[in-house]
C-alpha cells in the first residue's frame, strides 16, 4: 500500500578538527582532520539515522543516543545505525536512502561505492545513493571548517 509509505529527512553538521579520524558513512577516509562529536562524528550516518527515525516517527538521534550519556562517547556511528535498524526492522522495510554530503575536501567520489555498500548492508536495501557537493568556497564548509550531510529515507510498513 503506497499510501502507507513514510518519508524522513535528516541533517547533520560537524566541525573538522585535528586529532580525530575522519569517518563518513561508516568508512574511514584518510584526511588530516576529523569530525568533532560525542561519538565518532560521522555526519553522514547521523543524517541517515535521523532520516530513518523521522520516517518511522521515532524521534531523532539526540533523543535515542544523547550526548550526555557517557555510553556513547567515542562510539562508532555504524553501531548506532545497527541499533536503530534492529528496532525499525520490527515494523518497517527501508525502500531507499538518498544522501548528499557537503564537503570542500576530501572529495567524496573515491569513497562513494564503499560508503554506499556499507550503508546498504546495514539498512537492508541496495537503493542507496550518495552525492558529494562543494560549497564553492563559501561558509564554514567552503572554508574547510566543517562537513555536513543531508539524507532522505523512504520506509514501507511490513
DAJOHU-V879305 format. One record per pair of residues at least 12 apart in sequence whose ideal C-beta (glycine too) atoms are under 8 Angstrom apart, sorted by the first residue. I is the first residue (numbers start at 1). J is the second residue. Records with the same first field share a line. If there is no record, write none. Layout:
# DAJOHU-V879305
I: J / J
This chain:
# DAJOHU-V879305
1: 157
4: 156 / 157
5: 95 / 154 / 155 / 156
6: 55 / 56 / 57 / 92 / 154 / 155 / 156 / 157
7: 55 / 152 / 153 / 154 / 155
8: 50 / 51 / 52 / 53 / 54 / 55 / 56 / 152 / 153 / 155
9: 50 / 51 / 54 / 150 / 151 / 152
10: 46 / 47 / 48 / 49 / 50 / 51 / 52 / 53 / 54 / 149 / 150 / 151 / 152 / 153
11: 47 / 50 / 148 / 149 / 150 / 151
12: 43 / 44 / 46 / 47 / 50 / 61 / 148 / 149
13: 43 / 141 / 146 / 147 / 148 / 149
14: 35 / 36 / 37 / 41 / 43 / 46 / 146 / 147 / 148
15: 35 / 36 / 140 / 145 / 146
16: 33 / 34 / 35 / 36 / 144 / 145 / 146 / 147
17: 33 / 34 / 35 / 36
18: 32 / 33 / 34
19: 34
20: 33 / 34 / 35 / 36 / 41
21: 34 / 40
22: 34 / 35 / 106
23: 35 / 40 / 41 / 42 / 76 / 77
24: 42 / 43 / 44 / 101 / 108 / 111 / 115 / 147 / 149
25: 42 / 44 / 45 / 48 / 99 / 111 / 114 / 115 / 116 / 118 / 119 / 130
26: 42 / 44 / 45 / 76 / 77 / 78 / 81 / 115 / 118 / 119 / 122
27: 111 / 114 / 115 / 118
29: 106 / 111
30: 106
31: 105 / 106
33: 144
35: 147
38: 67 / 72 / 73 / 74
39: 65 / 72 / 73 / 74 / 75 / 76 / 77 / 80
40: 74 / 75 / 76 / 77
41: 77
42: 76 / 77 / 78
43: 101 / 147 / 148 / 149
44: 99 / 101 / 115 / 119 / 130 / 149 / 151
45: 77 / 78 / 80 / 81 / 119
46: 61 / 77 / 149
47: 99 / 149 / 150 / 151
48: 81 / 97 / 99 / 119 / 123 / 149 / 151 / 153
49: 61 / 64 / 77 / 80 / 81 / 84
50: 151
51: 97 / 151 / 152 / 153
52: 84 / 85 / 88 / 94 / 97 / 123 / 153 / 155
53: 84
54: 153
55: 92 / 153 / 154 / 155
56: 88 / 91 / 92 / 155
58: 87 / 88
61: 80
64: 80 / 83 / 84
65: 80
78: 118 / 122
81: 119 / 122 / 123
82: 122
85: 122 / 123 / 124
88: 155
89: 124
90: 158
91: 157 / 158
92: 155 / 156 / 157 / 158
93: 124 / 125 / 155 / 156 / 157 / 158
94: 123 / 124 / 125 / 153 / 154 / 155
95: 125 / 127 / 154 / 155 / 156
96: 125 / 127 / 128 / 129 / 153 / 154
97: 119 / 123 / 125 / 127 / 128 / 129 / 151 / 152 / 153 / 154
98: 128 / 129 / 151 / 152 / 153
99: 119 / 128 / 129 / 130 / 131 / 149 / 150 / 151
100: 130 / 131 / 132 / 133 / 149 / 150 / 151
101: 130 / 131 / 132 / 133 / 147 / 148 / 149
102: 133 / 134 / 135 / 141 / 147 / 148 / 149 / 150
103: 132 / 133 / 134 / 141 / 147 / 148
104: 134 / 135 / 137 / 141 / 142 / 143 / 144
105: 144
107: 132
108: 130 / 131 / 132
109: 132
112: 130 / 132
115: 130
116: 128 / 129 / 130
